Amino acid sequence: MNVLYAIQGTGNGHLCRAMDMVPCLRKHANVDILVSGTQADINLPFDVKYRLNGLSFIFGKHGGVDLWKTFIHSKFRLFIKEVNACPVQDYDLVINDFEPVSSWACNLKEKFCIGLSHQAAAVHHSAPKTEEVDRLGKFILKHYAPHDEAYGFHFKPYADNIFTPIIRQQVREQERSNNGHYTVYLPSYDDEALLGYLSRFPDVEWEVFSKHNKRKFREKNIFFQPIDNTLFIESMAKSEGVLCGAGFETPAEALFLKKKLLVIPMKNQYEQHLNAAALRDIGVPVIRNTKPENDVYIRDWLQSDKIVNVNYDDEADTIVQSILERHANNIYS
């Protein structure tokens, strides 16, 4: 069986999941990898056959997605060219982790496409929803990477086709300790914004992993360093707690590592607000932004010892097997 596994390259979460999914897929099939997007900091330890521009969301510097930069950097003519050229017809199955080029190529060429992503779970009718309705955000989540059948990952298995998170082996194998610091990953805030924010808590040792610089430096009680996958995992595993955006993989890994967790969802990012609703549903504190009126909630979290207990078993191979067996009848369709 020849499988095309297509991965969204905006952000790091999809690529982190691929580190475990690809070896499992390759136990059962010949697998080629396609990655599109321009905002990731993670390098896959596998050969990537197709590297495409795709459609990327651009992070801002003050807590959200920069919609204007996202629009002006979107090369729609190139995207259409990539869709037309994507050879989905050469594969028995296409498995898509919220990747738009192969997804729309399947749609155009009437090729069966399996969606296997967190986004598929986030929009599921059984998953927690926000009180505010973001019609544009909902539209993007549903139509950015269309598929014929969906399977998803979420913080809880809200339905039969929703699984708990895939925690990569590098995280599962980490030794946990508590060195007293807090690990920070808020890529939609620049260093200046984070310095002003975190310095309001001078008694806390913060380790910030920054998307906005390439050097290490310290300002008072705040240590900034560029994103490094290995160092980031080690920092989380040795931390008192984790402060991050309301993405999926980083909060899931922090929960798996039994760390205190607080999240700040990105502005203009509907998926993160859905994630925040799901995290709040299981007891994780959420704040809307870094404005001073929310400092009281940060201080409560810093003083708390509450950890949300989760059970994220290693089910990647079982999930892959069941999906491949279920869709064997779609081969050559």
Secondary structure as UniProt FT lines:
FT   STRAND          2..8
FT   HELIX           13..26
FT   TURN            27..28
FT   STRAND          30..36
FT   STRAND          50..52
FT   STRAND          64..65
FT   HELIX           67..72
FT   HELIX           76..85
FT   HELIX           88..90
FT   STRAND          93..97
FT   HELIX           100..109
FT   STRAND          113..117
FT   HELIX           118..122
FT   TURN            125..126
FT   HELIX           135..143
FT   STRAND          149..153
FT   TURN            160..161
FT   STRAND          162..163
FT   HELIX           169..172
FT   STRAND          182..185
FT   TURN            187..188
FT   HELIX           191..198
FT   TURN            199..200
FT   TURN            202..203
FT   STRAND          206..210
FT   STRAND          217..219
FT   TURN            220..221
FT   STRAND          222..226
FT   HELIX           229..237
FT   STRAND          241..245
FT   HELIX           249..256
FT   TURN            257..258
FT   STRAND          260..264
FT   HELIX           270..281
FT   TURN            282..283
FT   HELIX           292..294
FT   HELIX           295..303
FT   HELIX           316..326
FT   HELIX           328..330
FT   TURN            331..332
//
